[in-house]
Amino acid sequence: MNIDDVNDPHSDFKFDTLAIRAGHVRTHEGEHGEPLFLTSSYVFTDSAEAAARFSGEQSGNVYSRYTNPTVSILEKRIAALECAERAVATSSGMAAILSTCMTFLKAGDHIVCSRSVFGATTVLLDKYLSRFGIETTFVSLTDLDQWHQAMRPQTRILYLETPSNPLCDVADVESVAAIARKNNALLVVDNCFCTPALQQPLKLGADLIIHSATKYLDGQGRCLGGIVAGSKELIGQVLTFIRTAGPTMSPFNAWVFLKGLETLKLRMHAHSSNAMELAIWLQEQPKVKEVFYAGLESHPGHKLASRQQTAFGGVLSFKVKGDRKEAWKVIDSTKLMSLTANLGDTKTTIVHPATTTHGRLSLEQKEEAGITGNLIRVAVGLEDIDDLKEDLLQGLKAL
Ligand SMILES: *Cc1c(COP(=O)(O)O)cnc(C)c1O
């Protein structure tokens, strides 16, 4: 094995090696760590070179809205981890989703989207894209019949997240991918909850991967960023949109994400084992009515998640006995967990979905989605598991 092969998409290097080294080619400075290029533009040796760069005849940097060497390292590294030919970085997860929609959709097109996707994704499709004549049909993540029945000749994109937030429902990615293929549509999977350390949806037939790098790819709550990954051909098209419209990732943020990726697999497995232990413990608590975590054998998505994922991730939710009052009491009694809607951080976060992340849903929609008043979501961090249990126990005991 040659270290230069780490940048060869067909190399035999394994995930952990790629997470630490892929994408970086040492400059003449001989730097060990990845260099941070804080520059908006680049100079040319002469006018002929400038002309060749601008026309695309010669590859190379022109302007940091187009390419930046630090951002390029991140893009190559994520592509290697997702088993994608290519990836492109964006300023946030939402910018990645918007850029994907802007690239592949036009007036008259149709999207089929899981009902249980990130709140802003629903708003983007439902409120904004609809203004431009792009319609979305929302379906149950797990009901394949609904996906089938929602398909139209104009359907261009099928969109899902798995496992879902906050109830950890699990999509059958291969089956949804088959529906997409049959209808000449693209399957886009938001892989934010698992990251490629636990799940690689391209291998299951997805066409494009979306990331909010803000979450587990950073892992320590520092920066906003997004990724789109897929085939050279598809990502080339997304890149053209991003270069034109400008939702580019900052090189500083890319550098932070590179540091985050070095510990990605370690962290994802640590998040998963903490979440698993907390889920089992919660099940035993007399004031807890039900626990939602795909790692539990009782969860309807357990078998599918065991097949598609190498671990079950860091997010779980549970219902307490009672209603909103009781849920708020448990949340407000915690001293260690952070009361915030963010997730994918070493610090554990706790939130009441019905009045925050899912607050904009009507009562009927909440009922349908299972977002009841007594539901609490925990994005389990990397603190000691005994301290996390103790933190929840205070509120549970007080009910
Ligand atoms: C946070 C999140 C997003 C949006 O990402 P931003 O970086 O906040 O723009 C998209 N999808 C999922 C699943 C998320 O959790």
The ligand as an ORCA input file, in Angstrom:
! r2SCAN-3c Opt
* xyz 0 1
  C     -30.108     19.783     11.135
  C     -30.613     18.955     10.044
  C     -30.722     19.459      8.739
  C     -30.399     20.902      8.406
  O     -29.038     21.167      8.542
  P     -28.448     22.622      8.882
  O     -26.980     22.376      8.878
  O     -29.005     23.029     10.210
  O     -28.887     23.529      7.795
  C     -31.164     18.615      7.746
  N     -31.487     17.330      8.006
  C     -31.412     16.815      9.241
  C     -31.781     15.387      9.472
  C     -30.964     17.590     10.302
  O     -30.904     17.075     11.541
*
